[in-house]
Amino acid sequence: MTSSIDHMTDHPTTLSFLRDLIAFPTVSRDPNRDLIDYCAGYLRSIGASVDIIPAEAGRKANLYATIGPQDIPGVMLSGHTDVVPVDGQAWSKPPFEAVVEDGRVYGRGTADMKGFVASALYCASKAAERQLETPLHLALSHDEEIGCVGVHSLIDMLADAPVTPAMCIVGEPTSMVIATGHKGKTAIEATCIGSVAHSALAPQAVNAIHLACDLIEQIRHLQDDIAVNGVQDTAYDIPYTTLHAGLVSGGIVLNIVPHHAVVTFEIRNLMSDDPKKILQRLRDVMTPVIATAHQRAPHADIAFKVTNSYPGLDTPLDNCVVKMLAELTSSDQRVKVAFGTEGGLFSQKLGIPTVVCGPGSMEQGHKADEFVTLEQLAACNKMLEALIDRLEEGVG
């Protein structure tokens, strides 16, 4: 049986927020400002201090809000407001309309990660009714799905603020299990330059696609070496740094030797591995390949350009935020997640101890008929309500 989320009686406030949030089609390529204004309006109505950090001529924005004392560090709940596209996916339900069915809430972003944002707004309303000794902060960002690029202006604002949060919970979907780490990511665009010729004279030219293939071969060799000889962290499903070529383009027509090709690849590194050193290893092994190409085309080359990067996260198990969240969730399970978050940036750039813990599973994220269960939303509410109790007492 399918019903409107309005008619649900369990967690109506959280579900009402989630309904509204899903209705904003905040795909990363599109604006998120209407959603941010909605959240800001509500938070201001309950007495929160709210800052909006605009971007792209106001089309997009980040939000930072505080409930409670303004002059001491508090606990920050962080979430992104953008979602991945629905193009080409076979949805059986309207992606931007919340539908409740069999204990699940369906809609784009329910798991990743508007479910957490809805729970955070609900708990903000509860926090506003209490006399908090330690403040609650909410941080909502844009363009996380395209490489955590939107949160930087929020981080810059916090870096200049007189008070920064004492700790952070990033609410990405972990099935409410405490995640203390994730890998870093570096995206690289390699432009391969060869020389043009008629295909009948191909041996006299440098085929840029062949150069790209040589590069991909070395990426695979390097990955194999790291998998066997590199650092291992068994807390991850894949316990080593990975390399992956995801896009290849080049050529115009079959009978012209291509002089230009592009390989886009990524490095997802453990915190103990330096992606710059890994990229340098790749440059070094390609040097003799390029030298050979110079014999036929002196201008032949491969130009590497880092197009995006964010750091990993590796919060010690004995850190205060891990201990606090363990008490709030009554869980002794700890994991590290395969996907990246803004948590690494908060930790590296601002020195804020950070963990990842939120409702839903990334197994449902980014897919048609994405969903979060009502049980997971309830568990998130329970954790954040326990957090409010702690904030009222004061977090030492």
C-alpha positions in Angstrom: 0.0 0.0 0.0 1.3 3.4 -0.9 0.4 6.6 1.0 1.4 10.2 1.1 4.0 11.0 3.7 1.6 13.6 5.2 -0.6 10.8 6.4 2.1 9.0 8.4 1.8 9.3 12.1 5.3 8.0 13.0 7.9 10.8 13.2 5.6 13.3 11.5 7.9 16.3 11.9 10.9 14.5 10.5 8.8 13.1 7.6 7.2 16.5 7.0 10.7 18.0 6.6 11.8 15.1 4.4 8.8 15.6 2.2 9.6 19.2 1.7 13.3 18.6 1.2 12.7 15.9 -1.5 10.4 18.3 -3.4 13.4 20.6 -4.0 15.1 19.1 -7.1 18.6 20.1 -6.0 20.6 18.1 -8.5 24.2 19.4 -8.4 23.9 21.1 -11.8 20.9 23.1 -10.6 20.4 25.7 -7.9 19.9 24.8 -4.2 19.0 28.3 -3.0 15.3 27.7 -2.6 16.1 24.8 -0.3 18.6 26.8 1.7 16.1 29.7 2.1 13.5 27.2 3.3 15.8 25.8 5.9 17.0 29.3 6.9 13.5 30.6 7.3 12.5 27.7 9.5 15.6 27.9 11.7 15.3 31.6 12.1 11.6 31.1 13.1 12.8 29.0 16.1 15.4 31.5 17.2 18.5 30.1 15.6 21.3 32.4 14.4 21.7 31.7 10.7 24.4 32.7 8.2 24.0 32.1 4.4 27.1 31.9 2.3 26.0 32.5 -1.3 27.8 31.2 -4.4 27.3 31.4 -8.2 25.6 34.8 -8.1 23.2 33.6 -5.5 22.0 30.5 -7.3 23.6 28.2 -4.7 24.5 28.7 -1.1 25.8 27.1 2.1 24.1 27.6 5.5 25.5 27.7 9.0 23.2 27.9 12.0 23.7 27.9 15.7 21.2 27.2 18.5 22.3 28.0 22.0 25.3 30.0 23.2 27.1 31.9 20.4 30.5 32.3 22.1 31.6 28.7 22.8 32.3 25.7 20.5 29.5 23.3 20.0 28.6 20.1 18.1 28.1 20.5 14.4 25.7 18.4 12.3 26.8 18.5 8.7 25.0 17.5 5.5 25.0 18.3 1.8 21.8 19.4 0.1 22.6 18.4 -3.5 21.6 15.1 -5.1 22.7 13.1 -8.1 20.6 13.2 -11.3 17.7 10.9 -12.1 18.3 11.0 -15.8 18.3 7.6 -17.5 17.1 5.8 -14.3 14.0 3.6 -14.4 12.1 5.1 -11.4 8.7 3.4 -10.5 7.9 6.3 -8.2 8.2 10.1 -8.7 11.8 10.9 -7.7 11.0 14.3 -6.3 7.9 13.4 -4.4 8.2 11.5 -1.1 6.3 8.3 -1.1 5.9 6.0 1.9 5.5 2.3 1.3 6.1 -0.7 3.4 8.2 1.2 6.0 10.3 3.0 3.5 10.4 6.6 2.3 11.2 6.7 -1.5 12.6 9.7 -3.3 15.9 11.1 -4.6 18.1 12.0 -1.7 16.2 10.1 0.9 19.3 8.1 1.8 22.0 10.4 0.4 21.3 12.5 2.5 18.2 14.5 3.0 16.9 12.0 5.5 19.7 13.1 7.9 19.0 16.8 7.1 15.3 16.3 7.9 16.2 14.6 11.2 18.6 17.5 12.0 15.9 20.1 11.4 13.5 18.2 13.6 16.0 17.9 16.4 16.9 21.6 15.9 13.3 22.4 16.8 13.7 20.3 20.0 17.0 22.0 20.8 15.4 25.4 20.5 13.0 24.5 23.4 15.9 23.7 25.7 18.5 25.8 27.6 21.6 24.4 26.0 24.9 24.7 27.8 26.8 23.7 24.6 25.5 25.0 21.3 24.2 22.9 18.4 25.5 23.9 14.9 24.0 23.0 11.6 26.1 23.1 8.4 24.4 22.6 5.0 26.5 22.6 1.9 26.1 22.4 -1.9 27.9 20.5 -4.6 29.2 17.6 -2.5 28.2 15.1 -5.1 30.7 16.6 -7.6 33.7 16.4 -5.3 33.0 18.3 -2.1 33.6 21.5 -4.0 30.8 23.7 -2.5 31.7 23.4 1.2 35.0 25.4 0.9 33.3 28.8 1.3 31.7 27.6 4.5 35.0 26.3 5.8 36.6 29.7 4.9 33.9 31.4 6.9 34.5 29.2 9.9 38.2 29.6 9.7 37.7 33.4 10.2 35.0 33.0 12.9 35.9 33.7 16.5 34.5 30.2 17.5 34.6 27.0 15.5 32.8 23.8 16.4 34.3 21.5 18.9 33.3 18.4 17.0 31.3 17.3 13.9 28.9 14.6 12.9 28.6 14.2 9.1 25.2 12.5 8.5 26.0 10.5 5.4 24.3 7.1 5.3 26.1 4.5 7.4 23.0 2.6 8.7 23.6 4.5 11.9 27.0 2.8 12.4 29.9 5.1 13.5 32.4 5.6 10.7 35.7 7.0 11.8 37.3 7.3 8.4 37.1 7.5 4.6 39.7 7.6 1.8 40.8 10.8 0.1 40.2 11.3 -3.6 42.2 13.0 -6.3 40.8 13.3 -9.8 43.3 13.7 -12.6 42.9 14.6 -16.3 45.8 13.3 -18.5 45.9 14.9 -21.9 47.9 12.8 -24.4 49.4 14.7 -27.3 50.6 12.9 -30.4 50.9 13.8 -34.1 48.3 13.6 -36.9 48.7 11.6 -40.1 46.7 9.6 -42.6 46.1 6.1 -41.1 47.9 4.5 -44.0 51.1 6.2 -42.6 50.2 5.4 -38.9 53.7 4.0 -38.0 55.2 7.4 -38.9 53.0 9.3 -36.4 52.4 9.2 -32.6 48.9 7.9 -31.9 47.5 9.8 -28.9 45.0 7.0 -28.2 47.9 4.5 -28.1 49.7 6.9 -25.6 46.5 6.8 -23.6 46.4 3.0 -23.6 50.1 3.0 -22.4 49.0 5.2 -19.6 46.1 3.1 -18.6 48.3 0.0 -18.7 50.7 1.7 -16.2 47.7 2.7 -14.0 46.7 -1.0 -13.9 50.3 -2.1 -13.1 50.6 0.5 -10.3 47.2 -0.6 -8.9 48.4 -4.2 -8.9 51.6 -3.3 -7.1 49.8 -1.2 -4.4 47.3 -4.0 -3.8 50.1 -6.5 -3.1 52.9 -4.3 -1.6 51.1 -1.1 -0.4 49.8 -0.1 3.0 46.7 -2.0 4.1 43.8 -0.9 6.4 41.5 -3.8 7.0 38.7 -1.5 8.3 37.9 -0.8 4.6 36.2 -3.2 2.3 39.0 -2.6 -0.1 41.9 -2.2 2.3 44.4 -0.3 0.0 44.7 2.8 -2.1 42.9 2.4 -5.5 43.4 3.8 -8.9 40.6 3.8 -11.5 40.4 5.2 -15.1 36.8 6.3 -15.7 36.7 8.3 -18.9 38.6 8.0 -22.2 38.1 10.2 -25.2 40.0 10.8 -28.5 40.0 10.5 -32.2 37.9 12.1 -35.0 37.5 9.5 -37.7 39.0 6.1 -38.4 41.4 7.0 -41.1 43.2 9.8 -39.2 45.8 9.1 -36.6 44.5 10.9 -33.5 46.8 13.6 -32.2 44.8 14.2 -29.0 43.3 11.9 -26.3 42.2 12.4 -22.7 42.2 9.9 -19.9 40.4 10.9 -16.7 41.3 8.8 -13.7 41.3 9.0 -9.9 43.3 8.0 -6.9 41.4 7.0 -3.7 44.0 7.0 -1.1 44.4 5.8 2.4 45.4 8.5 4.8 48.9 7.0 5.1 49.4 7.2 1.3 50.3 10.5 -0.4 48.4 10.9 -3.7 51.0 13.3 -5.0 53.7 10.7 -4.6 51.5 8.1 -6.3 50.9 10.5 -9.2 54.6 11.1 -9.4 55.3 7.4 -9.6 53.0 7.3 -12.6 54.8 10.3 -14.2 58.1 8.5 -13.7 57.1 5.3 -15.4 55.6 7.2 -18.4 58.8 9.2 -18.9 60.5 6.6 -21.1 57.3 6.1 -23.1 57.1 9.8 -23.9 60.9 9.8 -24.7 60.3 7.1 -27.3 57.3 9.1 -28.8 59.7 12.1 -29.1 61.6 10.2 -31.8 58.6 10.5 -34.1 57.0 13.7 -32.7 59.2 16.1 -30.6 56.1 17.7 -29.2 54.5 14.4 -28.0 53.6 14.6 -24.3 51.2 13.6 -21.5 50.1 16.6 -19.4 48.6 15.7 -16.0 46.1 18.1 -14.4 44.5 17.6 -11.0 40.9 18.7 -11.4 39.6 18.0 -7.9 40.8 16.6 -4.6 39.7 16.2 -1.0 41.5 14.7 1.9 40.6 11.5 3.7 39.4 11.2 7.3 41.0 9.0 10.0 39.7 9.9 13.4 41.3 8.0 16.3 39.0 5.6 18.1 39.8 7.3 21.4 38.8 10.7 20.2 36.2 12.6 22.1 33.7 12.6 19.3 33.9 8.9 18.8 33.4 8.3 22.5 30.5 10.6 22.6 28.7 9.1 19.7 29.3 5.6 21.0 27.4 6.7 24.2 24.6 8.3 22.1 24.1 5.3 19.9 25.0 2.6 22.5 27.1 0.9 19.8 30.6 -0.4 19.9 30.8 -1.0 16.1 33.2 1.1 14.2 33.7 1.1 10.4 35.4 3.1 7.6 33.4 3.9 4.5 34.3 3.7 0.9 32.8 7.0 -0.2 34.2 10.5 0.6 32.6 13.3 2.6 33.3 16.9 3.7 34.5 15.4 7.0 38.1 15.2 5.8 38.1 18.9 5.0 36.6 19.8 8.4 39.3 17.7 10.1 42.3 18.8 8.0 41.5 22.5 7.4 39.8 23.3 10.7 41.1 20.7 13.1 37.5 19.6 14.0 37.3 16.0 15.3 34.8 14.4 12.9 32.8 11.1 12.5 30.3 10.0 9.9 27.0 8.6 11.1 23.6 8.8 9.5 20.4 7.0 8.5 20.1 4.7 5.5 22.6 2.9 3.4 24.7 4.0 0.4 23.5 0.7 -1.2 20.3 2.6 -1.9 21.9 5.9 -2.8 22.3 7.1 -6.4 19.9 4.4 -7.7 16.3 4.4 -9.0 13.7 4.2 -6.2 16.2 5.4 -3.6 14.9 5.0 -0.1 15.5 5.3 3.6 13.5 3.2 6.1 11.4 4.7 8.8 13.3 2.6 11.3 16.5 4.3 10.3 15.0 7.7 10.6 13.7 6.8 14.1 17.2 5.6 15.0 18.7 8.9 13.8 16.1 10.9 15.8 16.9 8.9 18.9 20.6 9.6 18.5 20.1 13.4 18.0 17.6 13.6 20.8 20.2 12.0 23.1 22.7 14.6 21.7 20.4 17.4 22.7 20.2 16.0 26.3 24.0 16.1 26.4 24.1 19.6 25.0 21.7 20.8 27.7 24.0 19.3 30.4 27.1 20.6 28.6 29.7 18.7 26.6 33.1 18.9 28.3 
